Amino acid sequence: MDDLIEKIARPDIADLAPYRARGGAVDGAVLLDANENPWAPPGAKGAWNRYPEQQPAPLVTRIADLYGVDSDQLLLTRGADEAIDLLFRATCRAGVDYALISPPTFGLYGVAAKVQGAGLLEVSLDENYAIVPDKIIAAARSNSTKLIFLCSPNNPTGNLIARQDVVRIAHECTDQLVVVDEAYIEFAEASSLTKELADLQNLVILKTLSKAYGLAGARLGTVIANAPVINLLRKVLPPYPLPSPVITEVLSALAPVNMAIFNERIAQLKAERQRLYTALPGSNDIQEIWPSAANFLLVKLNTKSDIQVRLQASAIHVRDFSALGEGMVRISVGMPKHNDALLTVFGVGQNKTPNRRTATISRQTKETQISALVDLDVAEPVSIQTGIGFFDHMLEQIARHGGFSVILTAKGDLHIDEHHTVEDCAIVLAQALRQALGDRAGIGRYGFVLPMDEAQARIAIDLSGRPALRFDANIPDEGVGGFGGQMVPHVFETMAQHLGAAIQIEAEGQNTHHVIEAIFKGFGRALRPALAREGTAIPSSKGVL
Ligand SMILES: *Cc1c(COP(=O)(O)O)cnc(C)c1O
């Protein structure tokens, strides 16, 4: 391995020690070592007066877990863009060394090469936009090449590079770093190449939170490689690449309870990509479209059509790639309504998805971390994980019988008891429902059920915006499955408050499990007509709910 570093590192930085400074606050210490201001500015949400850690430990741990690698195998950077720049700085001597790319590909490789004064070897993709491993290997070996960039899925062509091709290139090009840019891998039906790191000392993988995790504005990229390569890159890393507010906000956005929502959104984007890929070829404005494993589609527009003008008139921005040929554009996959707008301009917008009432809530306190995604206009998916089996089952009843989709994940202080988790889940679900309801236009507003066959629960609901609970059911304190009986009225009290609803519940029965379940099911059944959209009017003589 040291052998590899000797071969690829710029000799003039080989002896450079990484910049070392304290960074971050130190509990109980008097910090007079960095010329910082002892006061943070008014309103600062953290110790912004202190320089941040160069590689903040909590974030390193979280990202290592996210990508399934060890902490010493990664380096956090200001976006993957900075990682590309660091690779050039650490390896390429100006006017001497080369990087190899396979165009058409991500433009920044070429820009970073120019900035560093490195040469660029171009081995074009073939007519199907696939890489040509034989040519790549031959070209890399016959020049002083330090870096081989393989973008998979490739931007802008959207296709994935076969794992065996990457492995073969890395095996044969042992004097080079083989950099696999996986900026879009989360959208592909393929797993990351991180597992190959054990066998391939010269493999480098680039990741970003900008695409699949919706954090382009936070600027957070990751280099993943074996420790000697990471240590080399540290030598050229700026002293404090990550701003403190970014560290805090990214950690909060990547809370493990949010992962189910990220996964659902990735799945939605993939489904929408398929919808566009299927519908767009029906348009006279499209000449060709390429399959994509990323969150965008490369298309060739009919050069005789005025589609570019119509897109502009509708304020729909797509990316021009006319350098690849007349009419070539890259279209990012948006929300269903954005894609509807796009399809309409292309004249193939018949399957308009109704404007869906959705909301997400993420709530993090010292007692609980909870996130929820609610969609009132579809029935799937329903996925509830609160850590309390019986409560999961009960919330699932609300969603199933209510006919709406919920993904709710909670991590609470269950070692104390279930109270905080149950209450906060009720708050989050109710807030998500309330937010999704918006101005409540068109809803049925009222819901009720008559006695259910075996369990005799009677529930009436008015989504009036005004909280009130009437609860009349005798539930023994011991409850069911670690779910205390007194939590039942508490859940609905919380729901009434945070949903803004009058909820009236009466139930009786012999078996506690049945009574509780009948209440939750009945609540869902009562919600169903109350949430359902019947028109557009606000169902109140006041005109406001
Ligand atoms: C968007 C993109 C990046 C940049 O990611 P950031 O983390 O936002 O800098 C890197 N590589 C490719 C191929 C991209 O398309």
The ligand as an SDF file (V2000), in Angstrom:
LIG
                    3D

 15 15  0  0  0  0  0  0  0  0999 V2000
  -23.8220   16.4050   -8.7180 C   0  0  0  0  0  0  0  0  0  0  0  0
  -22.5890   15.6140   -8.9250 C   0  0  0  0  0  0  0  0  0  0  0  0
  -21.4990   15.7040   -8.0580 C   0  0  0  0  0  0  0  0  0  0  0  0
  -21.3800   16.8210   -7.0630 C   0  0  0  0  0  0  0  0  0  0  0  0
  -21.8620   16.5610   -5.8390 O   0  0  0  0  0  0  0  0  0  0  0  0
  -21.7700   17.6670   -4.6930 P   0  0  0  0  0  0  0  0  0  0  0  0
  -21.6290   16.8510   -3.4760 O   0  0  0  0  0  0  0  0  0  0  0  0
  -23.0150   18.4540   -4.7600 O   0  0  0  0  0  0  0  0  0  0  0  0
  -20.5590   18.5120   -4.9400 O   0  0  0  0  0  0  0  0  0  0  0  0
  -20.4420   14.8520   -8.2300 C   0  0  0  0  0  0  0  0  0  0  0  0
  -20.4250   13.9710   -9.2430 N   0  0  0  0  0  0  0  0  0  0  0  0
  -21.4240   13.8940  -10.1190 C   0  0  0  0  0  0  0  0  0  0  0  0
  -21.3580   12.9010  -11.2120 C   0  0  0  0  0  0  0  0  0  0  0  0
  -22.5290   14.7180  -10.0080 C   0  0  0  0  0  0  0  0  0  0  0  0
  -23.4910   14.6950  -10.9250 O   0  0  0  0  0  0  0  0  0  0  0  0
  1  2  1  0
  2  3  1  0
  2 14  2  0
  3  4  1  0
  3 10  2  0
  4  5  1  0
  5  6  1  0
  6  7  2  0
  6  8  1  0
  6  9  1  0
 10 11  1  0
 11 12  2  0
 12 13  1  0
 12 14  1  0
 14 15  1  0
M  END
$$$$
